Amino acid sequence: DPSVTQVTRNVPPGLDEYNPFSDSRTEDPGNYRPVSLTSVPGKIMKKEHALAQAELLKRQEELERKAAELDRREREMQSLSQQGGRKNNWPPLPENFPVGPCFYQDFSVDIPVEFQKTVKIMYYLWMFHTVTLFLNIFGCLAWFYVDATRGVDFGLSILWFLLFTPCSFVCWYRPLYGAFRSDSSFRFFVFFFVYICQFAVHVLQAAGFQRWGNCGWISSLTGLNKSIPVGIMMIIIAALFTASAVISLVMFKKV
């Protein structure tokens, strides 16, 4: 057909080679950069190696610190043995006192470094409770002064001070001290058993039931009706008993 032949001749050059389904965009081979498949695992391995090395250095420092502590304690024990053995130093009493110290206590010698803070806090807790019991005597005395029917509370306050001060030291603090010194499971058992009973005593003292010899919250509110100054004094002592109970619970969880 002449018309078909004319159209075919008038087709622009290259149009007959056009493919509409082909991607006309071509990439420049010069811009192609191959991705290394080994670069990502290599970075991960380097990071893990650095972490492992840091952990190893940390453990080495801890072992060196423990070795230095053991060496120091061994030298101190040798010096004590050369001086004739360990001599009791607690409670600190004058040399001319008729009764000498009953216990030996040295945190830096007996207790490992990582547990010295815990044992010291427990020792301060015992002292805090002892001071609170001592102040409780004066609180009950003031209550007895404004209310003559409170003689039983005053007498019991003296009894609790004389009873709980040595018993708490011997029955739960010294077992704790010995448990950390020798890592004794039996002493830990004794400590936990007695300390739970001691915590119950702290709660009862903070409550302050009447005729129990404690200036707790119930007794303080009763004394406040008799005399405001005496009531304020008893409230302060009740707050000390409460603080003793709270600190005892916190330290029980830490031990």
C-alpha positions in Angstrom: 0.0 0.0 0.0 1.6 3.4 -1.0 0.2 5.2 2.1 1.7 2.6 4.5 5.0 2.7 2.7 5.1 6.5 3.1 4.4 6.5 6.8 7.0 3.9 7.4 9.6 6.0 5.5 8.7 9.1 7.6 9.3 7.4 11.0 12.1 9.2 13.0 15.3 7.3 13.4 15.4 5.1 16.5 11.6 5.1 17.0 11.4 1.6 15.6 13.8 0.4 18.3 11.8 1.9 21.2 10.5 -0.6 23.7 7.9 0.9 26.1 8.4 -1.9 28.7 12.1 -1.3 29.1 13.6 1.0 31.8 14.9 4.1 30.0 17.0 5.1 33.0 20.5 3.7 32.8 22.9 3.8 35.7 26.4 5.1 35.3 28.8 2.2 36.1 31.2 4.8 37.5 28.9 5.6 40.4 28.4 2.0 41.5 30.0 1.1 44.8 29.9 -2.5 46.0 28.7 -3.1 49.6 30.9 -5.3 51.6 29.0 -8.0 53.3 31.7 -8.5 55.9 31.8 -4.9 57.2 28.7 -5.2 59.5 29.7 -8.4 61.2 33.2 -7.1 61.6 31.9 -4.0 63.5 29.7 -6.2 65.7 32.7 -8.4 66.6 34.8 -5.4 67.4 32.1 -4.0 69.7 31.7 -7.4 71.5 35.4 -7.7 71.8 35.6 -4.2 73.4 32.8 -5.1 75.9 34.5 -8.4 76.8 37.8 -6.7 77.4 36.2 -4.0 79.6 34.4 -6.7 81.6 37.7 -8.6 81.9 39.5 -5.5 83.2 36.7 -4.8 85.7 37.0 -8.4 87.1 40.7 -8.1 87.2 40.5 -4.9 89.2 38.0 -6.5 91.6 40.3 -9.5 92.1 43.3 -7.3 92.7 41.3 -5.3 95.3 40.2 -8.4 97.1 43.7 -9.7 97.1 45.0 -6.5 98.5 42.3 -6.6 101.2 43.2 -10.2 102.1 46.9 -9.3 102.3 46.2 -6.3 104.5 44.0 -8.4 106.9 46.7 -11.1 107.0 49.3 -8.6 108.0 47.1 -7.2 110.7 46.4 -10.6 112.0 50.1 -11.4 112.1 50.7 -8.1 114.0 48.0 -8.9 116.4 49.4 -12.4 117.0 52.8 -10.9 117.7 51.3 -8.6 120.2 49.9 -11.5 122.1 46.6 -12.1 120.3 43.4 -10.1 120.0 42.3 -8.3 123.1 38.8 -7.4 123.8 38.1 -3.7 123.1 34.3 -3.3 123.5 32.8 -1.7 125.3 35.6 0.9 125.6 36.2 1.2 129.4 39.0 2.9 131.4 42.0 0.8 132.2 41.4 1.1 136.0 37.8 0.0 135.7 37.1 -3.2 137.7 35.4 -4.9 134.7 37.2 -5.2 131.4 35.8 -5.2 127.8 33.8 -8.3 126.8 34.1 -8.3 123.0 36.5 -7.6 120.3 35.2 -5.4 117.5 37.2 -4.0 114.5 35.3 -3.6 111.3 38.4 -3.1 109.2 40.0 -6.4 110.4 37.0 -8.7 110.8 34.5 -7.6 108.1 35.1 -7.7 104.3 35.2 -4.3 102.7 31.9 -4.8 100.7 30.0 -5.5 104.0 31.6 -3.0 106.4 29.0 -0.3 105.6 26.1 -2.6 106.3 27.5 -3.9 109.6 28.3 -0.3 110.7 24.8 0.8 110.0 23.4 -2.1 112.0 25.7 -1.1 114.9 24.5 2.5 114.7 20.9 1.2 114.6 21.5 -0.6 117.8 23.0 2.5 119.4 20.1 4.6 118.1 17.6 2.2 119.7 19.5 2.2 123.0 19.5 6.0 123.1 15.7 5.9 122.4 15.1 3.5 125.3 17.2 5.8 127.5 15.1 8.9 126.5 11.9 6.8 127.0 12.8 6.6 130.8 12.6 10.4 131.0 9.4 10.5 129.0 7.7 8.0 131.3 9.1 9.8 134.3 7.6 13.1 133.1 4.3 11.3 132.4 4.4 9.8 135.9 5.0 13.4 137.3 1.8 14.7 135.7 -0.2 11.5 136.3 0.5 9.6 139.4 -1.2 6.5 138.0 1.6 5.9 135.5 4.1 4.5 137.9 3.9 1.1 136.2 5.0 2.7 132.9 8.0 4.4 134.5 9.1 1.1 136.2 8.7 -0.9 132.9 10.7 1.8 131.0 13.7 1.2 133.3 13.3 -2.6 132.9 13.1 -2.4 129.1 16.3 -0.3 129.0 18.2 -2.7 131.2 16.9 -5.7 129.4 16.8 -4.8 125.7 20.2 -2.9 125.6 22.4 -5.9 126.3 20.1 -8.6 124.9 19.8 -6.9 121.5 23.5 -6.5 121.3 24.3 -10.1 122.2 21.3 -11.8 120.5 21.1 -10.1 117.1 24.0 -7.7 116.5 26.9 -10.0 117.5 25.5 -12.9 115.5 25.3 -10.5 112.5 28.9 -9.4 113.1 30.1 -13.0 113.4 28.1 -14.1 110.3 29.8 -11.5 108.1 33.1 -12.2 109.6 33.1 -16.0 109.1 30.3 -16.3 106.5 28.4 -18.6 108.9 24.9 -19.7 107.8 24.0 -20.7 111.3 24.7 -17.2 112.7 22.7 -15.7 109.9 19.8 -17.9 110.9 20.1 -16.8 114.5 20.3 -13.1 113.4 17.2 -13.3 111.2 15.1 -15.2 113.8 16.0 -12.7 116.7 15.8 -9.7 114.4 12.3 -10.4 113.4 11.3 -10.5 117.1 13.2 -7.3 117.6 11.3 -5.6 114.8 8.0 -6.7 116.4 9.2 -5.1 119.6 10.0 -1.8 117.7 6.5 -1.8 116.3 4.9 -2.3 119.7 7.1 0.4 121.2 6.1 2.8 118.5 2.4 2.0 119.1 2.8 2.8 122.8 0.1 0.8 124.5 -0.7 2.1 128.0 0.9 0.3 130.9 3.6 -1.2 128.6 6.3 1.3 129.6 6.7 2.9 126.2 6.1 6.5 125.1 4.5 5.5 121.8 1.8 7.3 119.8 -1.2 6.1 121.9 0.5 7.0 125.2 1.7 10.3 123.8 -1.8 11.4 122.8 -3.0 10.4 126.3 -0.2 12.4 127.9 -1.0 15.4 125.7 -4.3 15.7 127.4 -2.6 16.0 130.8 0.2 18.3 129.9 1.2 19.8 126.5 5.0 19.9 127.2 5.0 16.3 128.5 2.9 15.3 125.5 5.3 17.0 123.1 8.2 15.2 124.7 6.4 11.9 124.4 5.6 12.5 120.8 9.3 13.1 120.0 10.1 9.8 121.7 7.3 8.1 119.7 8.8 9.5 116.5 12.2 8.0 117.5 10.6 4.6 118.1 8.9 4.8 114.7 12.1 5.8 113.0 13.8 2.8 114.6 11.1 0.5 113.3 11.4 1.9 109.8 15.2 1.7 109.6 15.0 -1.8 111.0 12.7 -2.9 108.2 14.9 -1.3 105.5 18.1 -2.9 106.9 16.4 -6.2 107.1 15.8 -6.1 103.4 19.4 -5.1 102.7 21.0 -7.8 104.9 
